[in-house]
């Protein structure tokens, strides 16, 4: 599981880096950056998922309820904002 998550984190990082570089290069030529935006969104989603999974394993070992509450609220906020950004482009 850890090797898979490490690989997934690497792929997410590479996608975000590629999208940022591509957006800067295409920005010089005034090209429509919708494909770059899609690549960046996929990379960010992978990074968010990896972060949430590692945070889950951190919270799983805690005894206080507020750790779980903070984790759940944070995860829901991240997921909702990603969906809203994708749907209505906030």
Number of C-alpha atoms within 10 A of each C-alpha: 6 8 8 10 16 12 13 17 20 14 16 24 17 14 21 22 15 15 22 16 13 17 20 12 12 14 12 8 8 9 10 11 15 10 12 19 16 13 20 23 19 16 24 18 17 21 19 17 19 19 14 17 13 13 13 16 10 12 18 11 9 11 9 9 9 11 15 15 12 11 16 14 10 13 18 11 12 16 14 12 12 17 13 12 12 12 9 7 8 9
